[in-house]
């Protein structure tokens, strides 16, 4: 696979940092703008440098891809923990919505660097004397720069709310550098404008050799990003009514307001949904569109782990990394591998982002995405697989060491510390286009009205297109989903995009983040209690559906477990005996010990780890009434009372705090908000 990372390395010397300002901006080149953007080759080199910036640790190298996924109903920012959930010095605290102005792990400086560099490229190309005479080379570069600026501000506004925003590069006299926060609706308005313009300049993937891989931004990704930004622009977000008292935003009636802070969306939100519907419809219906769903869901991840292109162009855009040079995809989350003689002493995978039994059992047992997305299995120091039994630490399986390239395996074999995997981060897949189309059409006209731009496809047909891959064409499961079509979309996006840094942000824009997290938490506690039926997404389980003991056997060679041998959905009538092995499953492990029960026993500590998760989102939490319904609720409540929960001031406080040094360097132009 041709790696754009090699191009990035070759042009990195063009980028030179300048004075430190509160936005931590940089000048794109030691050469003059007239020189750089007066030549197609140098202009291309400058734009390639933007791709290099995307691999920064505080952009897609770690934070936006892995560390900032946070707690949702299907993901957790590391394993649930009773000690670090409200940390002010790591990603775990913000992942549970406990922000701090002194937490350096959530700084925005790298994203503002990216925004400034992208804006400088946009201005340089717009003002280039060869923009029209060399339009075939220059305008696609302008499109790429516009998309990357859009990405920078899209992430800034999603993670920090109302932020400083400008559409021109910094002036040497700093007259446009120090600026205050701009309201969310204004920022989204201009991002949408930039993306609409960029689409006109960009070719489809594969239209020429220059744009022959998903490692370059092309028309399909720009269209997908426009649709996504539009759904966020029309969605719910936390607002500061004190800072923007003249806002006409509609207030969410289901989320309390306090201290002037409220969750709102623009009154013209349907206009943005219309943009999303028409953009995705145009893409779906275009005869030039080269993107298709990969017929095999697991193939997407096998290919990207092996640093190979997707044969159907399912991936609209991949952030390109260089093996051994940058990128922690796979080493920070994925199928867990202990140090061993087969793969090396370092190990692979990690617990930066994991999931739970709740998400695992949300899947239909025949959904091919389940075992591609999640695994209870791990590779041990004995060079064979074992089964993990921790219901709060179910690993994401999309990144697996045995799918990686021979070159990486050779490098990993001798590694004594973590090495860069070079696995690309898939920023958007074509399945997202189908599901965004289904969502937008449903919100505007319902699930069964066709958009002519999409070739007559309805929103329901788009949803079922994605389900066909999961269950197989013709399977009755394709049409067996929640009858409330919006709920069906919410569920389908969970099953399709687990671990891909999408779910938390989806729940935010739907206004469902608190509700979905709390449902997940209480359901897990009921699963541990194992006394009453539970509903997980659109499925209802009886206590007997969760086995007390799980049995499994190995495939030939006794290295890998046969996944079809595992009884995840109920007790076997009898111990099957050899060659089966067994482990106690969570209902048994969560029982109160008959002798010497301790506050650290699973029956207490598992519910505490669950109930403290995500509790920085609301001002306060009280689980006493709920715990009164559990067999051991009194013991849990007594222990839980010693754990602080709640942010004390704001409902739905998902944005990060601005780092104190950035506040200080703003010359008084910005202050923290959202209760920080």
C-alpha positions in Angstrom: 0.0 0.0 0.0 1.5 3.4 -1.0 1.9 5.3 2.3 1.3 9.0 2.2 3.4 9.1 5.4 6.5 8.8 3.3 5.5 11.9 1.4 4.9 13.7 4.7 8.4 12.9 5.9 9.9 14.2 2.8 8.3 17.6 3.1 8.3 18.1 6.9 11.3 20.5 6.7 9.0 23.0 5.1 7.2 23.6 8.4 8.7 26.0 10.9 7.2 27.1 14.2 6.9 30.8 15.0 6.2 32.7 18.2 4.1 31.1 20.9 0.6 32.7 21.2 -2.5 31.7 22.9 -3.7 29.7 19.9 -0.1 28.2 19.6 -0.1 28.9 15.9 2.7 28.2 13.4 3.8 29.6 10.1 3.5 27.0 7.4 6.9 27.5 5.8 10.3 29.1 6.0 9.7 30.2 2.4 7.5 33.1 1.5 3.8 32.4 0.7 4.3 33.8 -2.8 7.1 31.2 -3.4 5.3 28.3 -1.9 1.9 28.8 -3.5 3.3 30.1 -6.8 4.4 26.5 -7.6 2.1 23.4 -7.8 4.8 21.2 -6.4 5.6 23.4 -3.4 1.9 24.0 -2.8 1.4 20.3 -2.7 4.3 19.9 -0.3 2.6 22.4 2.0 -0.7 20.5 1.9 1.1 17.2 2.5 2.4 18.9 5.7 -1.1 19.2 6.9 -1.6 15.5 6.6 1.6 15.2 8.8 0.0 17.4 11.4 -3.0 15.1 11.6 -0.7 12.3 13.1 0.1 14.5 16.1 -0.5 12.7 19.4 -3.1 15.4 20.4 -5.0 14.9 17.1 -5.4 11.5 15.5 -2.2 10.0 16.7 -3.9 9.2 20.0 -6.4 11.7 21.4 -9.1 11.9 18.8 -8.8 8.3 17.7 -8.4 6.5 21.0 -8.1 8.4 24.3 -11.0 10.8 24.0 -13.7 8.2 23.2 -14.9 8.6 26.8 -17.8 6.8 28.5 -20.8 6.1 26.3 -23.3 3.2 26.4 -20.9 1.0 24.4 -17.4 2.3 25.3 -15.4 3.2 28.3 -12.3 5.3 28.6 -10.2 2.5 30.0 -11.6 -0.1 32.3 -14.2 1.1 34.8 -12.3 2.1 37.9 -13.2 3.2 41.4 -10.0 5.1 41.8 -9.4 7.1 38.6 -12.8 8.0 37.4 -12.6 11.6 38.5 -8.9 12.1 37.8 -7.7 15.6 37.0 -4.4 14.5 35.5 -5.2 11.8 32.9 -7.7 11.1 30.1 -9.8 9.0 32.4 -11.3 12.0 34.3 -12.4 13.8 31.2 -13.6 10.5 29.8 -16.0 10.4 32.7 -16.8 14.2 32.1 -14.7 15.4 35.1 -12.8 18.3 33.4 -10.1 20.4 35.0 -8.4 23.6 33.8 -5.1 22.0 35.0 -5.4 18.8 33.1 -2.8 19.0 30.3 -4.1 15.8 28.6 -7.0 17.8 27.1 -5.2 20.8 25.7 -6.5 22.2 22.4 -3.1 23.7 21.2 -2.4 21.0 18.6 -5.8 21.4 17.0 -5.4 25.1 16.8 -2.0 24.6 15.2 -3.8 22.4 12.7 -6.5 25.0 12.1 -3.9 27.8 11.6 -1.8 25.8 9.3 -4.8 24.8 7.2 -6.1 28.4 7.1 -2.6 29.5 5.9 -2.8 27.0 3.1 -6.3 28.0 2.2 -5.3 31.7 2.0 -2.1 30.9 0.2 -3.8 28.9 -2.5 -6.7 31.4 -2.9 -4.2 34.2 -3.5 -1.9 32.2 -5.7 -1.2 33.7 -9.1 -1.5 30.3 -10.7 -4.8 29.3 -9.1 -6.7 29.5 -12.4 -3.8 28.8 -14.8 -2.9 25.6 -12.9 -6.4 24.9 -11.7 -6.2 21.1 -12.3 -3.5 20.9 -9.7 -4.3 23.9 -7.4 -8.0 23.6 -6.8 -7.9 20.0 -5.5 -5.2 21.2 -3.1 -7.5 24.0 -2.0 -10.3 21.5 -1.5 -8.0 19.4 0.7 -7.0 22.4 2.8 -10.6 23.5 3.3 -11.5 20.0 4.5 -8.7 19.9 6.9 -9.5 23.3 8.3 -13.1 22.1 8.7 -11.9 19.0 10.5 -9.9 21.1 12.9 -12.7 23.4 13.9 -15.3 20.6 13.8 -13.3 18.8 16.5 -12.7 22.0 18.5 -16.3 22.9 18.7 -17.4 19.3 19.5 -14.9 19.0 22.4 -14.7 22.5 23.8 -18.1 24.0 22.7 -18.0 27.7 21.8 -14.4 28.4 20.9 -12.3 31.2 19.3 -12.8 30.9 15.5 -11.3 32.8 12.5 -11.3 32.2 8.8 -8.1 34.1 7.9 -4.5 33.3 8.8 -2.8 35.2 11.6 -1.4 38.6 10.8 2.1 39.6 11.7 0.9 42.4 14.0 -1.3 39.8 15.9 -4.3 42.0 15.4 -6.5 39.0 14.6 -4.9 36.5 17.0 -6.4 37.3 20.4 -10.1 36.7 20.2 -13.0 35.5 22.3 -15.3 32.6 22.0 -17.7 32.4 19.0 -21.1 30.9 19.3 -21.5 27.3 18.1 -24.1 28.1 15.4 -21.8 30.6 13.7 -18.8 28.2 13.6 -21.0 25.4 12.1 -22.4 27.8 9.5 -18.9 28.5 8.2 -17.7 24.9 8.4 -20.6 23.9 6.2 -19.8 26.7 3.7 -16.2 25.5 3.5 -17.1 21.9 2.9 -19.7 22.8 0.2 -17.0 24.7 -1.6 -14.4 22.0 -1.2 -16.6 19.3 -2.8 -16.6 21.3 -6.0 -12.8 21.1 -6.2 -12.1 17.5 -5.2 -11.9 14.4 -7.4 -13.4 11.1 -6.5 -11.1 8.5 -5.0 -9.2 6.8 -7.9 -10.2 9.4 -10.5 -6.4 9.9 -11.1 -3.2 8.5 -9.7 -2.7 11.6 -7.5 -5.8 10.7 -5.5 -5.6 7.0 -5.8 -5.8 5.9 -2.1 -8.0 6.7 0.9 -5.0 8.4 2.5 -5.8 11.5 0.5 -8.9 13.6 1.0 -11.3 13.2 -2.0 -14.8 14.1 -2.9 -16.5 11.2 -1.1 -14.9 12.1 2.2 -15.7 15.8 1.8 -19.4 14.8 1.1 -19.5 12.5 4.1 -18.0 15.1 6.3 -20.4 17.7 5.1 -23.3 15.4 6.0 -21.8 14.7 9.4 -21.1 18.3 10.2 -24.6 19.2 9.2 -26.2 16.7 11.5 -24.1 18.1 14.4 -25.0 21.7 13.3 -28.6 20.7 13.5 -28.2 18.6 16.7 -28.1 19.4 20.4 -25.2 20.9 22.2 -24.5 22.5 25.6 -24.9 26.4 25.4 -23.8 29.2 27.7 -26.8 31.6 27.8 -24.7 34.0 29.9 -22.1 34.4 27.2 -24.6 34.4 24.3 -27.8 35.9 25.8 -29.2 36.8 22.3 -29.1 33.3 21.0 -32.4 32.1 19.4 -31.6 28.5 19.9 -34.4 26.0 20.8 -34.0 24.6 24.3 -34.1 20.9 24.9 -37.2 20.2 27.1 -35.8 17.0 28.5 -32.5 18.2 29.9 -32.6 20.6 32.9 -31.1 24.1 32.8 -29.0 25.6 35.5 -27.0 28.8 36.0 -27.7 29.9 32.4 -26.4 26.8 30.8 -28.8 24.8 28.6 -28.8 22.2 25.8 -30.0 23.8 22.6 -30.1 23.5 18.8 -30.7 26.1 16.1 -34.3 26.8 15.2 -33.5 26.0 11.5 -32.1 22.6 12.4 -34.1 21.0 9.6 -32.2 23.1 7.0 -29.0 21.3 8.2 -30.7 17.9 8.1 -31.8 18.7 4.5 -28.2 19.4 3.6 -27.2 16.0 5.2 -30.0 14.2 3.3 -29.3 15.7 0.0 -25.5 15.3 0.2 -25.7 11.7 1.2 -28.4 11.1 -1.4 -26.2 12.7 -4.1 -23.3 10.4 -3.1 -25.4 7.3 -3.0 -27.0 8.0 -6.4 -23.9 9.2 -8.2 -22.7 6.9 -11.0 -19.2 8.2 -10.5 -19.1 7.2 -6.8 -16.4 4.6 -6.3 -17.3 3.7 -2.7 -19.2 0.5 -1.8 -19.7 -1.5 1.3 -17.1 -4.2 1.8 -19.2 -7.5 1.6 -17.3 -8.7 4.7 -17.3 -6.6 7.8 -14.3 -8.3 9.3 -12.4 -7.7 6.1 -12.3 -4.0 6.8 -10.3 -4.5 9.9 -8.1 -7.3 8.5 -7.1 -5.0 5.6 -6.4 -1.9 7.7 -4.4 -3.8 10.3 -2.3 -5.4 7.5 -1.7 -1.9 5.9 -3.6 -2.9 2.8 -6.2 -0.9 0.8 -9.8 -1.8 1.1 -10.8 -3.4 -2.2 -14.3 -1.8 -2.4 -13.2 1.6 -1.1 -15.4 1.3 2.0 -13.0 3.7 3.7 -13.7 7.2 2.6 -10.5 8.5 4.4 -7.7 7.1 6.5 -5.3 9.1 8.5 -1.9 7.6 7.3 0.7 6.6 9.8 4.2 5.1 9.4 5.1 1.8 11.0 7.8 2.3 13.6 7.5 6.1 13.3 4.0 7.1 14.5 0.5 5.9 15.3 -0.7 3.9 18.3 -3.7 2.3 16.7 -3.9 -1.3 17.9 -1.3 -0.9 20.6 -3.6 1.1 22.8 -6.8 -0.8 22.2 -7.6 -4.1 20.5 -7.3 -7.8 21.0 -5.1 -8.2 24.1 -1.8 -10.0 23.7 0.5 -10.6 26.6 4.3 -10.8 26.2 5.2 -14.2 24.8 7.8 -16.0 22.6 5.6 -15.9 19.5 4.8 -12.2 19.2 7.5 -10.7 21.4 7.8 -9.5 25.0 6.0 -6.2 24.5 2.5 -7.4 23.9 -0.3 -5.8 21.9 -3.7 -4.3 22.4 -4.6 -2.4 25.5 -7.3 -1.1 27.8 -7.4 2.6 26.8 -10.8 1.9 25.3 -12.8 -1.2 26.2 -16.4 -2.2 26.4 -18.8 -4.3 28.6 -21.1 -7.3 28.7 -23.9 -4.9 28.1 -22.7 -4.0 24.6 -21.8 -7.6 23.8 -25.3 -8.8 24.6 -26.9 -5.9 22.7 -25.9 -7.7 19.5 -27.9 -10.4 17.9 -26.0 -13.6 18.3 -25.9 -14.1 14.5 -24.7 -10.5 13.8 -21.3 -10.9 12.1 -20.3 -7.6 13.6 -20.3 -8.9 17.2 -17.2 -11.0 17.1 -15.5 -8.7 14.7 -16.0 -5.8 17.1 -15.7 -7.4 20.6 -13.8 -10.3 22.1 -13.6 -11.9 25.5 -10.5 -13.8 24.3 -6.9 -12.8 24.8 -3.6 -14.3 23.9 -1.5 -15.3 26.9 2.2 -15.6 27.8 1.7 -19.4 27.2 1.2 -18.8 23.5 -2.4 -19.7 23.5 -5.8 -18.1 24.0 -7.8 -17.8 27.2 -11.2 -16.3 28.0 -11.5 -13.1 30.1 -14.4 -13.1 32.5 -14.4 -9.4 33.4 -17.8 -8.0 32.3 -16.4 -4.4 32.5 -13.4 -5.0 30.3 -14.5 -6.6 27.0 -11.9 -5.8 24.4 -12.4 -4.3 21.0 -11.4 -6.8 18.4 -11.1 -4.7 15.3 -7.3 -4.4 15.8 -5.5 -7.7 16.1 -1.9 -8.6 16.1 -2.2 -11.6 13.8 -3.7 -9.4 11.1 -0.8 -7.0 11.0 1.9 -7.1 8.3 4.9 -9.4 8.4 7.1 -6.3 8.6 5.3 -5.2 11.8 5.4 -8.6 13.3 9.2 -8.7 12.7 9.6 -5.3 14.4 7.3 -6.3 17.3 9.1 -9.5 17.9 12.2 -7.7 19.2 10.5 -4.6 20.7 11.0 -3.9 24.4 8.7 -0.9 24.5 5.6 0.2 22.7 6.3 0.8 19.0 4.3 2.7 16.4 2.1 0.2 14.6 1.6 2.3 11.4 -2.0 1.1 11.3 -4.2 3.8 9.7 -7.1 5.4 11.5 -10.2 5.1 9.5 -11.9 8.4 9.9 -15.1 7.6 7.9 -16.6 4.6 6.2 -19.3 4.3 3.6 -21.6 2.6 6.0 -21.8 6.0 7.8 -23.1 7.6 4.6 -26.0 5.1 4.4 -26.9 5.5 8.1 -26.7 9.3 8.0 -29.0 9.3 5.0 -31.4 7.1 6.8 -31.3 9.4 9.9 -31.8 12.6 8.0 -34.6 11.3 5.7 -36.4 9.9 8.8 -36.2 13.2 10.6 -37.5 15.2 7.6 -40.1 13.0 5.9 -40.0 9.6 7.6 -38.3 6.3 6.7 -40.3 5.3 3.6 -40.0 8.4 1.4 -37.5 8.1 -1.4 -35.1 10.9 -2.3 -34.7 11.0 -6.2 -31.1 12.0 -5.7 -30.4 8.6 -4.1 -31.8 6.7 -7.1 -35.1 6.1 -5.3 -33.7 4.7 -2.1 -35.6 5.3 1.1 -34.1 5.7 4.6 -35.4 2.3 5.6 -33.7 0.7 2.5 -30.4 2.5 3.5 -30.6 1.1 7.0 -31.3 -2.4 5.7 -28.4 -2.1 3.2 -26.1 -2.0 6.2 -27.9 -4.8 8.0 -27.7 -7.0 4.9 -23.9 -7.1 5.4 -24.3 -8.0 9.1 -26.8 -10.8 8.6 -26.6 -11.8 4.9 -28.9 -10.9 2.1 -32.3 -12.6 2.5 -31.9 -13.1 6.3 -35.1 -12.3 8.2 -32.9 -10.5 10.7 -32.3 -7.8 8.1 -35.8 -6.4 8.7 -36.0 -7.4 12.4 -35.2 -4.2 14.2 -36.9 -1.7 16.6 -40.2 -0.5 15.1 -39.4 3.0 16.2 -37.2 3.9 13.2 -35.2 6.6 15.1 -34.4 4.0 17.8 -33.4 1.6 15.1 -30.9 4.1 13.8 -29.5 4.8 17.2 -29.0 1.0 17.8 -27.6 0.4 14.3 -25.0 3.0 14.6 -23.9 1.5 17.9 -23.5 -2.0 16.3 -21.7 -0.6 13.2 -19.2 1.8 14.8 -18.1 0.4 18.2 -14.7 1.6 19.2 -14.4 4.0 16.2 -14.7 7.3 18.3 -18.2 8.0 17.0 -20.7 6.9 19.7 -20.2 9.5 22.4 -20.5 12.3 19.9 -23.6 10.8 18.3 -25.3 10.6 21.7 -24.4 14.2 22.5 -26.0 15.6 19.3 -29.1 13.5 19.9 -29.4 14.8 23.4 -29.3 11.2 24.7 -25.8 11.0 26.3 -27.0 11.0 29.9 -30.0 8.7 29.3 -28.1 6.1 27.4 -25.2 6.0 29.9 -27.6 5.7 32.9 -29.5 2.9 31.2 -26.3 1.0 30.5 -25.1 1.4 34.1 -28.4 0.3 35.7 -28.8 -2.6 33.3 -25.3 -3.8 34.1 -26.1 -3.7 37.8 -29.3 -5.7 37.2 -27.2 -8.2 35.1 -24.9 -8.7 38.1 -27.9 -9.1 40.5 -29.2 -11.8 38.1 -32.8 -11.7 39.6 -35.0 -10.0 37.0 -35.3 -9.6 33.2 -33.2 -6.9 31.6 -33.7 -5.0 28.3 -30.6 -4.3 26.3 -31.3 -2.1 23.3 -34.2 -4.0 21.5 -33.7 -7.3 23.3 -35.0 -8.7 26.6 -33.0 -11.3 28.5 -34.2 -13.5 31.4 -31.7 -14.3 34.2 -31.3 -17.8 32.8 -30.1 -16.4 29.5 -26.8 -15.5 31.2 -24.8 -18.6 32.0 -23.2 -19.3 35.4 -20.4 -21.2 33.7 -19.0 -20.8 30.2 -17.5 -23.8 28.5 -15.1 -23.7 25.6 -12.7 -25.9 23.6 -9.6 -25.3 21.5 -9.2 -25.7 17.8 -6.7 -28.2 16.5 -3.3 -27.4 17.8 -4.6 -26.0 21.1 -3.6 -22.5 20.3 -6.8 -20.7 19.5 -10.2 -21.2 21.1 -13.1 -22.4 18.9 -15.5 -19.4 19.1 -18.5 -21.6 18.1 -18.0 -23.8 21.2 -18.7 -21.0 23.7 -22.1 -21.0 25.4 -22.6 -17.2 25.9 -26.4 -17.5 26.0 -27.4 -19.9 28.8 -26.3 -22.8 30.9 -25.5 -26.1 29.2 -27.7 -29.0 30.5 -24.6 -30.7 31.8 -20.8 -30.3 32.0 -19.7 -31.4 28.5 -16.4 -32.8 29.9 -13.1 -33.2 28.0 -12.0 -31.5 25.7 -13.9 -28.6 27.1 -12.5 -26.2 29.7 -14.6 -23.8 31.8 -14.7 -20.4 33.5 -17.2 -18.8 35.9 -19.3 -16.2 34.2 -20.3 -12.9 35.6 -23.6 -13.9 37.3 -21.6 -16.4 39.5 -18.7 -14.1 40.0 -21.0 -11.3 41.2 -22.6 -13.4 43.9 -22.1 -12.2 47.5 -19.6 -14.5 49.2 -21.1 -16.7 51.9 -18.1 -16.1 54.1 -16.2 -12.9 54.7 -17.8 -10.6 52.1 -15.6 -7.5 51.6 -16.3 -4.1 50.1 -13.8 -5.1 47.4 -15.8 -8.2 46.5 -17.3 -8.2 43.0 -20.8 -8.0 44.3 -20.0 -4.5 45.6 -17.1 -3.2 43.6 -18.4 -4.0 40.2 -21.6 -1.9 40.8 -19.5 0.9 42.3 -17.2 0.9 39.2 -20.3 1.1 37.0 -22.3 3.7 39.0 -19.4 6.1 39.4 -18.7 6.1 35.6 -19.7 9.1 33.6 -20.8 11.0 36.7 -19.1 14.3 35.8 -21.9 14.8 33.3 -24.6 16.0 35.7 -24.4 18.1 38.9 -25.3 15.3 41.3 -26.3 11.6 41.4 -28.5 9.6 43.8 -28.8 5.9 43.2 -30.4 5.0 46.5 -33.9 4.3 45.1 -32.5 2.1 42.3 -30.1 0.2 44.7 -33.2 -0.5 46.9 -34.3 -2.9 44.1 -31.2 -5.0 44.2 -30.5 -7.9 46.4 -27.4 -6.4 47.9 -28.3 -2.8 47.4 -27.7 -1.8 51.0 -24.1 -3.0 50.9 -23.5 -1.3 47.6 -25.1 2.0 48.8 -23.0 2.0 52.0 -19.8 1.7 50.0 -21.0 4.1 47.2 -21.6 6.9 49.7 -17.8 7.3 50.1 -17.4 8.1 46.4 -17.9 11.7 45.2 -20.1 12.0 42.1 -21.3 15.0 40.0 -19.8 18.2 38.7 -21.9 20.4 41.1 -22.9 23.0 38.6 -24.0 22.1 35.0 -26.3 19.5 33.4 -24.9 17.7 30.3 -21.3 19.1 30.8 -19.5 17.1 28.2 -17.1 19.9 26.9 -13.5 20.0 28.1 -12.1 22.8 30.2 -9.7 25.2 28.5 -6.2 24.7 29.9 -5.1 27.4 32.3 -2.1 28.4 30.3 -4.2 29.0 27.2 -6.5 31.1 29.3 -3.6 33.1 30.6 -2.1 33.6 27.1 -5.4 34.9 25.6 -4.7 38.4 26.8 -8.1 38.3 28.7 -10.1 37.5 25.6 -11.4 34.2 26.8 -12.4 32.7 30.1 -13.6 29.2 31.0 -17.3 28.5 30.9 -19.6 25.5 31.4 -19.1 25.7 35.1 -15.3 25.4 35.1 
